[in-house]
Amino acid sequence: MKILVLGGAGDMARDALDELDRETGDLAITIADLNLDKARREAAGRGERVTAQGVDIEDHSRLMELMKQHDITLGFAGPFYYFEKRLARAALEAGRPYVSIADDYEAYLEVMTLEEEARLTGVHILTGWGNSPGITQVLARKGYNSMEEPRRINVHWAAGSNEAAGPANLTHLFNIFHGTTLQTIRGREIRVPTGGGRKVVRFPFPLGELPVYYTGHAESVSIPRNLTGLQEVTLHGGVQPSYIPLMIMVMDKTGLFSTHDRRKKAAEFFYKIERIFGTGGLDKSVGRVDVYGFHRGKTAHRTYTYLGHIGRITSVPCVVAALWELEGAFRDIPGGVYAPERLLTDPDPFLTEIMRRGVEIFFHEDGLE
């Protein structure tokens, strides 16, 4: 089996490569990146079955041909609000499945416009299979399935500022605190300003209580489209130390993040000096999903949390989904664009597998304040 890892020389993909390295099957792994020298260095210490290719993912013909040469593509090339739809389209034209860690809400809405094409070609496009979105939606599905009348799902994430993250991830961070995003409140999808809706959420140790805000992740648009009957779906995110989101929101008011090019330049600059902002920060990231509703005539509340290094908790779900796709686990499912909560109608086997691979998840079936 031949696996293509786009953006494979980036910080976020390293754990995915480590996870694939642990597989004992007949795998050939290609690290594809704009920075060929970095891709070669990454491949050099990983044995003969790992090779490197240079690719500009804006070169559609070259990208599509590279995808055709592989059985599946893993998408780690962000920012996804800019790249996800074109990567998914290339996969459809190549006739090969694609699994990504796409996290922006705009990316989800754009790639969903390819649903009909994916259905007709019989290709699976798995979008948003990281941690948030990703693990969050699998846990949302678990809570949704657990009660007779699920009504409300609130998703929360927080990242430690001392986590390794490349320029693309910083570009994403600047984007999700810029402009507006969509949330479902009182049964209606409404547009709200990012950075609004502040609340304090208790996360697992060592992050503890942190303020979080409306941010432009995919869960708030994906979950209400795939899980019916919900009156509220919200997404809040934050960073530890808690002054960092406030700093980003102040910078946004200057127009620094008003366009993709500006966000990209700012990310390249801050990436060089990010250790300054990481001072006092933690090297763990967390997620929390609260599901509310009614079950057997009583109110019900489920809380699910998870914890880990951002690269690991983002990579493991993506790798597992890709391996399951290659093994035929989704063979009987029609082609289409699938977020985790849509594809995994029974989330428990997937949760069991990612926990087996080291993702720490905590289940509070009676809720958690």
C-alpha positions as CSV (number, residue, x, y, z in Angstrom):
1,M,0.0,0.0,0.0
2,K,1.3,3.4,-1.0
3,I,0.6,6.4,1.3
4,L,1.2,10.0,0.3
5,V,1.6,12.5,3.2
6,L,1.1,16.0,1.9
7,G,2.8,18.7,4.0
8,G,4.7,15.7,5.4
9,A,7.8,17.7,6.4
10,G,5.8,20.0,8.6
11,D,5.6,19.9,12.4
12,M,2.1,18.6,12.5
13,A,2.8,15.6,10.3
14,R,5.8,14.2,12.2
15,D,3.7,12.2,14.6
16,A,1.7,10.8,11.7
17,L,4.9,9.6,10.2
18,D,6.0,8.1,13.5
19,E,2.6,6.3,13.7
20,L,2.9,4.9,10.2
21,D,6.5,3.8,10.9
22,R,5.1,1.5,13.7
23,E,2.9,-0.3,11.2
24,T,4.4,-3.7,10.2
25,G,2.4,-4.1,7.0
26,D,3.6,-3.6,3.4
27,L,3.6,0.2,3.4
28,A,5.5,2.6,1.2
29,I,5.3,6.2,2.5
30,T,6.0,9.3,0.5
31,I,6.7,12.6,2.3
32,A,5.6,15.3,-0.1
33,D,6.3,18.9,0.7
34,L,7.1,22.2,-0.9
35,N,10.4,22.1,1.0
36,L,12.1,19.1,-0.7
37,D,15.3,19.4,1.4
38,K,13.3,19.3,4.6
39,A,11.3,16.3,3.3
40,R,14.5,14.4,2.4
41,R,15.9,15.1,5.9
42,E,12.7,13.8,7.4
43,A,12.7,10.7,5.3
44,A,16.4,10.0,5.8
45,G,16.1,8.5,9.2
46,R,13.0,6.4,8.6
47,G,14.2,3.5,6.5
48,E,13.9,2.4,2.9
49,R,10.1,2.4,2.7
50,V,10.0,6.2,3.3
51,T,10.9,8.5,0.5
52,A,10.6,12.2,-0.3
53,Q,9.0,14.2,-3.1
54,G,8.9,17.9,-3.8
55,V,5.4,19.2,-4.7
56,D,3.8,22.6,-4.9
57,I,0.2,21.7,-4.1
58,E,-1.0,24.7,-6.1
59,D,0.3,22.8,-9.2
60,H,-2.9,20.9,-9.8
61,S,-1.7,18.6,-12.5
62,R,1.5,17.5,-10.6
63,L,-0.6,17.0,-7.4
64,M,-3.2,14.9,-9.1
65,E,-0.6,12.7,-10.8
66,L,1.2,12.2,-7.5
67,M,-2.1,11.2,-5.9
68,K,-2.7,8.7,-8.7
69,Q,0.6,7.0,-7.8
70,H,-0.6,6.3,-4.3
71,D,-3.5,4.4,-2.7
72,I,-4.4,7.1,-0.3
73,T,-3.4,10.7,0.6
74,L,-3.2,12.2,4.0
75,G,-3.7,15.9,4.1
76,F,-1.4,17.9,6.5
77,A,-0.9,20.9,4.2
78,G,-2.6,23.9,5.7
79,P,-4.0,26.4,6.1
80,F,-7.0,24.4,5.1
81,Y,-9.4,27.4,4.5
82,Y,-7.0,28.0,1.6
83,F,-6.1,24.5,0.4
84,E,-8.7,21.9,1.5
85,K,-11.1,22.1,-1.4
86,R,-8.4,22.0,-4.1
87,L,-6.7,19.0,-2.4
88,A,-10.1,17.2,-2.2
89,R,-10.8,18.0,-5.8
90,A,-7.4,16.7,-6.9
91,A,-8.2,13.4,-5.0
92,L,-11.5,13.1,-6.8
93,E,-9.9,13.6,-10.2
94,A,-7.2,11.1,-9.3
95,G,-9.9,8.6,-8.1
96,R,-8.1,8.1,-4.8
97,P,-9.4,8.5,-1.2
98,Y,-8.2,11.5,0.9
99,V,-8.1,11.9,4.7
100,S,-7.2,15.3,6.2
101,I,-6.8,17.1,9.5
102,A,-8.7,20.2,8.0
103,D,-9.8,22.4,10.9
104,D,-11.3,25.6,9.5
105,Y,-15.1,26.0,9.2
106,E,-14.8,27.6,5.8
107,A,-12.8,24.5,4.6
108,Y,-15.7,22.2,5.7
109,L,-18.3,24.2,3.9
110,E,-16.3,24.5,0.7
111,V,-15.4,20.8,0.5
112,M,-19.0,19.8,1.1
113,T,-19.8,21.3,-2.2
114,L,-17.9,18.3,-3.7
115,E,-20.4,15.8,-2.1
116,E,-22.2,15.0,-5.3
117,E,-19.0,14.6,-7.3
118,A,-17.6,12.3,-4.6
119,R,-20.8,10.2,-4.6
120,L,-20.7,9.8,-8.4
121,T,-17.0,8.9,-8.5
122,G,-17.3,6.6,-5.4
123,V,-14.4,8.3,-3.7
124,H,-14.3,8.9,0.1
125,I,-13.2,12.4,1.1
126,L,-12.6,12.3,4.9
127,T,-12.3,15.9,6.1
128,G,-11.5,17.0,9.6
129,W,-10.0,13.9,11.1
130,G,-7.6,15.4,13.6
131,N,-8.3,16.3,17.2
132,S,-10.5,19.4,16.9
133,P,-12.2,18.8,14.6
134,G,-11.9,15.1,14.7
135,I,-11.9,13.5,18.1
136,T,-14.4,16.1,19.3
137,Q,-16.9,15.0,16.6
138,V,-16.5,11.3,17.4
139,L,-17.2,12.1,21.1
140,A,-20.1,14.3,20.1
141,R,-21.6,11.3,18.2
142,K,-21.0,9.1,21.2
143,G,-23.0,11.4,23.4
144,Y,-25.6,11.9,20.8
145,N,-26.1,8.2,20.5
146,S,-26.3,7.7,24.3
147,M,-29.6,9.6,24.8
148,E,-33.1,9.4,23.3
149,E,-33.4,13.2,22.8
150,P,-30.1,14.9,22.4
151,R,-30.6,18.7,22.3
152,R,-27.3,20.5,22.8
153,I,-23.6,19.9,22.0
154,N,-20.9,22.3,23.2
155,V,-17.4,21.7,22.0
156,H,-14.3,23.2,23.6
157,W,-10.6,23.1,22.8
158,A,-7.5,24.6,24.3
159,A,-3.9,24.5,23.1
160,G,-0.7,25.0,25.1
161,S,1.5,27.7,23.7
162,N,4.6,25.6,24.1
163,E,3.4,23.1,21.6
164,A,5.3,22.7,18.4
165,A,3.3,24.2,15.5
166,G,4.4,25.3,12.1
167,P,3.6,28.6,10.2
168,A,0.5,27.0,8.6
169,N,-1.0,26.3,12.1
170,L,-0.3,29.9,13.1
171,T,-2.0,31.1,10.0
172,H,-5.0,29.0,11.0
173,L,-4.9,30.4,14.5
174,F,-4.9,34.0,13.1
175,N,-7.8,33.1,10.8
176,I,-10.1,31.5,13.5
177,F,-9.8,34.7,15.6
178,H,-10.6,36.9,12.6
179,G,-14.0,37.9,11.2
180,T,-17.0,35.8,12.0
181,T,-18.0,32.2,12.3
182,L,-21.2,30.2,12.4
183,Q,-22.9,28.7,15.5
184,T,-26.3,27.0,16.0
185,I,-28.3,28.7,18.8
186,R,-32.0,28.1,19.6
187,G,-32.3,26.0,16.5
188,R,-31.0,28.6,14.1
189,E,-27.5,28.9,12.5
190,I,-26.3,32.4,13.1
191,R,-23.2,34.3,12.4
192,V,-21.2,35.6,15.4
193,P,-17.9,37.5,15.8
194,T,-14.9,35.3,16.5
195,G,-13.4,36.1,19.9
196,G,-17.0,36.6,21.3
197,G,-19.0,34.4,23.6
198,R,-16.3,34.3,26.3
199,K,-16.8,31.6,29.0
200,V,-14.5,29.8,31.4
201,V,-14.2,26.0,31.0
202,R,-12.6,23.4,33.2
203,F,-10.2,21.2,31.2
204,P,-8.2,18.2,32.4
205,F,-5.0,18.8,34.4
206,P,-2.5,20.4,33.7
207,L,-4.4,23.1,31.8
208,G,-7.3,23.5,34.3
209,E,-9.7,26.4,34.0
210,L,-9.3,28.6,30.9
211,P,-11.3,31.3,29.1
212,V,-12.5,30.2,25.6
213,Y,-14.1,32.1,22.8
214,Y,-16.1,31.5,19.6
215,T,-13.6,30.4,17.0
216,G,-13.8,29.3,13.4
217,H,-13.3,25.5,13.8
218,A,-15.5,23.1,11.8
219,E,-17.5,21.4,14.5
220,S,-20.1,24.2,14.7
221,V,-21.0,23.8,11.1
222,S,-20.4,20.1,10.7
223,I,-22.2,18.6,13.7
224,P,-25.7,20.2,13.1
225,R,-25.6,19.2,9.4
226,N,-24.9,15.5,10.3
227,L,-26.7,15.0,13.6
228,T,-30.3,16.0,13.4
229,G,-32.6,17.5,16.0
230,L,-30.1,19.6,17.8
231,Q,-31.1,23.0,19.1
232,E,-27.6,24.2,19.9
233,V,-24.1,23.4,18.6
234,T,-21.3,25.8,19.7
235,L,-17.5,25.8,19.4
236,H,-15.2,27.6,21.8
237,G,-11.4,27.6,21.7
238,G,-8.5,29.1,23.6
239,V,-4.8,29.1,24.3
240,Q,-2.8,28.7,27.5
241,P,-1.5,31.2,28.7
242,S,-4.8,32.9,28.4
243,Y,-3.4,36.3,27.4
244,I,-2.5,35.0,23.9
245,P,-6.0,35.0,22.5
246,L,-6.4,38.5,23.8
247,M,-3.2,39.6,22.1
248,I,-4.3,38.0,18.8
249,M,-7.7,39.8,19.0
250,V,-5.9,43.1,19.6
251,M,-3.6,42.6,16.6
252,D,-6.6,41.6,14.5
253,K,-8.2,45.0,15.1
254,T,-5.2,46.6,13.3
255,G,-5.9,44.7,10.1
256,L,-2.9,42.5,10.5
257,F,-4.9,39.4,9.7
258,S,-7.4,40.8,7.2
259,T,-6.2,38.7,4.2
260,H,-4.7,35.4,3.6
261,D,-1.4,37.0,2.5
262,R,-1.2,39.1,5.6
263,R,-2.0,36.1,7.9
264,K,0.7,34.1,6.1
265,K,3.4,36.8,6.5
266,A,2.5,37.4,10.1
267,A,2.7,33.6,10.8
268,E,6.1,33.3,9.2
269,F,7.3,36.2,11.4
270,F,5.8,34.9,14.7
271,Y,7.0,31.4,14.0
272,K,10.5,32.6,14.2
273,I,10.0,34.2,17.6
274,E,7.1,32.0,19.0
275,R,9.2,30.7,21.9
276,I,8.9,34.2,23.4
277,F,5.1,33.7,23.5
278,G,5.5,30.1,24.6
279,T,7.2,31.2,27.8
280,G,5.1,29.9,30.7
281,G,3.0,27.9,28.4
282,L,2.4,24.1,28.5
283,D,3.2,21.5,25.9
284,K,-0.3,19.8,26.0
285,S,-3.5,20.4,24.2
286,V,-7.0,19.4,25.3
287,G,-10.6,19.0,24.2
288,R,-13.9,18.8,26.0
289,V,-17.3,17.9,24.6
290,D,-20.6,18.4,26.6
291,V,-23.8,16.8,25.3
292,Y,-27.2,17.6,26.9
293,G,-30.6,16.2,26.3
294,F,-33.3,13.8,27.7
295,H,-33.1,10.1,28.3
296,R,-35.8,7.8,29.9
297,G,-37.8,10.9,31.0
298,K,-34.9,12.6,32.8
299,T,-32.3,15.2,31.8
300,A,-29.0,13.8,30.6
301,H,-25.5,15.3,30.5
302,R,-22.4,13.6,29.1
303,T,-18.9,15.1,29.3
304,Y,-15.9,13.8,27.4
305,T,-12.4,15.1,27.6
306,Y,-9.1,14.2,26.1
307,L,-5.5,15.3,26.5
308,G,-2.1,15.0,24.7
309,H,0.6,16.6,22.6
310,I,-1.1,18.4,19.7
311,G,0.8,16.6,17.0
312,R,0.0,13.2,18.5
313,I,-3.7,13.7,19.2
314,T,-4.1,15.3,15.8
315,S,-2.2,12.6,13.9
316,V,-3.5,9.4,15.4
317,P,-7.2,9.8,14.3
318,C,-6.1,10.7,10.8
319,V,-3.7,7.7,10.5
320,V,-6.3,5.3,11.9
321,A,-9.0,6.6,9.5
322,A,-6.6,6.2,6.6
323,L,-5.6,2.6,7.6
324,W,-9.2,1.6,8.0
325,E,-10.0,3.0,4.6
326,L,-7.1,1.0,3.1
327,E,-8.2,-2.1,4.9
328,G,-11.8,-1.8,3.5
329,A,-13.6,-0.8,6.7
330,F,-15.6,1.7,4.7
331,R,-16.0,-0.4,1.6
332,D,-19.8,-0.5,1.8
333,I,-20.2,3.2,2.4
334,P,-21.0,5.3,-0.8
335,G,-18.5,7.8,-2.0
336,G,-19.0,11.2,-0.4
337,V,-17.5,13.9,1.9
338,Y,-17.4,12.6,5.4
339,A,-16.8,14.3,8.7
340,P,-16.2,11.8,11.6
341,E,-19.7,12.1,13.1
342,R,-21.2,11.3,9.8
343,L,-19.1,8.3,8.9
344,L,-18.8,6.7,12.3
345,T,-22.4,5.9,13.3
346,D,-20.9,3.6,16.0
347,P,-18.0,5.6,17.4
348,D,-16.9,3.1,20.0
349,P,-14.5,1.0,17.9
350,F,-12.7,4.1,16.6
351,L,-12.4,5.5,20.1
352,T,-11.0,2.2,21.4
353,E,-8.4,2.1,18.6
354,I,-7.1,5.7,19.1
355,M,-7.0,5.0,22.9
356,R,-5.0,1.9,22.2
357,R,-2.6,4.0,20.3
358,G,-2.1,6.4,23.3
359,V,-4.7,9.1,23.1
360,E,-6.0,9.8,26.6
361,I,-9.8,10.1,26.8
362,F,-11.9,10.5,29.9
363,F,-15.7,9.7,30.0
364,H,-18.0,11.3,32.5
365,E,-21.4,9.8,31.7
366,D,-23.1,11.9,34.4
367,G,-21.6,15.2,33.2
368,L,-19.0,17.4,34.6
369,E,-19.4,21.0,35.8
